[in-house]
Each structure stands twice: as structure tokens, then as C-alpha cells.
Amino acid sequence: MKLAGGTKDENGEIIIVKLEEYIGGGLVIPRDFLAEQVRRENAKDEKQTKIGAFWDAVRERPGWKKVYGNGLY
């Protein structure tokens, strides 16, 4: 995510958009995962990517905050 220009403070949807732009070639990661299935800061009845949901869940973990609290390396 760091290589794609992502930061620790961005949610899963923003990260995925940056990742798609970084990879290019018309890549579109499927948004087929219901946001209500995971804890998310702006959970709605919208679908998102599984990678985005994973990103949102991981960055809430205490260990993540301890290691990456000052930013991604």
C-alpha cells in the first residue's frame, strides 16, 4: 500500500482506489463484499473489496497501531 501512495490513516476504499491507479492497465478490483460484514468507520450497505475490508480491520488492531502509529515504512 505504501508503494501505491497509501497512508495509515486512509480507509480501505481510498487505499483500493490508489492501488488500482498505481497498478493501472484498467485493473478494477471486484467490490463484492458487504461492508456490514466487517467493522468499518463508515459502514453502510455498500459493497467493497475484500482487501479494503481487510485493511480496515487490520489498522484497528492494537499491534498495528503500535508498529505503524507513526506511518508506514
N, C-alpha and C positions, 0 to 999 in steps of 0.2 A: 504494500500500500504506500509505503514511503516513496518508492520509485515512481509511483503514479502521481505523486504530489499530495497525497493524503496526510492528514494530521490526526493526532489522537483525539481531538475534540469533535471531529466530524462524524455524523451518524452513518449508518450503513448505506443509505440511499445515495448520499453525496459521494461516499467512497466508491461505490459501484459506477457511478457516472464518470468519475475521474479515471477509474480503471478501464472502462470501455473506451474512453477518449485516448488514453495512453497506449493501449494495445492497437486501437484503430482497425482498419480493414472492414468496417461495418459490423464489428462484434457487438452483439446485444445479448447480455446475459438474461436468461429467462426469469421473469418475475412471476413465479407460480407458487410462492409460499405465503400463506396468510400471516400477516403481521400480528394478529391476535394470538398466534401460537407461541410467541416469544415476548419477553419483556422488552418494550421499546419506548423510548422517550416520547414519541408522538404516535403511539399505537392507534391505528384506525382500521377500518375494514378494507384495507387495501392490500394488494399482494406485493411482495418484494422478493428479492433474490435470497437464496439460502445463504450465500456468502455474506450479504448485507445483514441478515438476521444473526449470523454467527459473529460478525464484527460488533454489532450492538450488544450482544450477550457477553462477549469476552471483555470488552472495555469497561464493563460494570464490575468485574471481579476485583477484589482487593489486591491480589497479586499483580494484576495488570497495572493497576494504579500505582503500586509501589515501584515497579520496574520502569514503567513508561510515563510516570507522572509529570516528568519534565519534557516529554516529547519522544517521538520515535527516533531511533538511532539510524 
